[in-house]
Amino acid sequence: MTGFASYFMPGLFIVHTLAEVWDASAFQWRLVNVAFAVLHTVPNDGTMLDAFDLPQDRFVRGDNAWRGRPYLSGGPQHSRDAVLGRLGH
């Protein structure tokens, strides 16, 4: 899925693509980032993230950005423009 990640640069949501996989043993969906090593250190706060179980609050899904939930730095129109720009590439 494409959306906006908050764990690359301080204060920015960067367009990024993740996989969402079903974990049948935990009966839940997990966000997975195959571009990371197993652990990723967030540069803006030093948090360690597990590449195979990213926290849902660190990634704004494209459909939520499209609807303006939560608003990115420029508000809902900026969110839609960012998504449309990404879809055009």
N, C-alpha and C positions, 0 to 999 in steps of 0.2 A: 504494500500500500504506500502511496505517496502522501507526505504531509510535511510537517515542520518540526525539526528537532531543536531542543533548547540546550543540548549538551556539547556543542562544538565551539561556540564563541560566546563570551559573556554578553548578556543583554540582547542576543539575536536569536531568532527562530530561523534556521537554515533549511531550505527545501531538501528533503531526504526521502529515500525509499527504504522501507523495512518489509520483512516478512511477518505474517501473523500465523502462528501455528497452534494447532489444538493439542493440548497436553491431556491425554485421556486419563492418565493416572491422577492428575490433580483436578480434572474436570473443569478446565479453564483455558482460555486463549492466552497466548504469550506473544509479546513482541520480540522479534529476533533481528539482530543486526549482524549480518555476515561479513560486513566490512571491518568490524572490530576484531581485536584479539579477544580472548575469552573475557578479560576484564578491561574496562576503559575508564581512565581517570578524566573526570569532567574538569576542563581547564578553569572555569569560573568559580567552582566551589570545592574542588578536590574530591568530590564524591566518586566512589568506585561503582561502576555499573556492570552488571553481568550481561554480556552480549546475547545470551540466550534467554533472558528474562528482564527486559527493560521495563522500568516503571511507566505505567500508562500516563502519568502526569508530566513526563518529560518529552512527550511527543504529541503534537496536535494533528489529528488525522485530517486529511484533505477535505473530507466531507464536512467536518465540523468547522474548519476554517472557512469553507465556502459559505456556510450559514452564519459565520461571524461568532462562533462559540468555540473556545473563548476568543475574544478579539486579539488579533496580533497588534503590534505597535501602532499601525496606522488605522486601526478600526476595521469594520466589516468590509468596506469597499476595497481597502488595501489587501485584505485576505483573499477576496475573490479575484482581484487582479493578479496576485501572486500565483494562485492556483491556475488561472487561465494562461498566464505566461509559461508556467511549467508544462502544461498540457500541449502548448504549441511547439515545444522543443522535441 
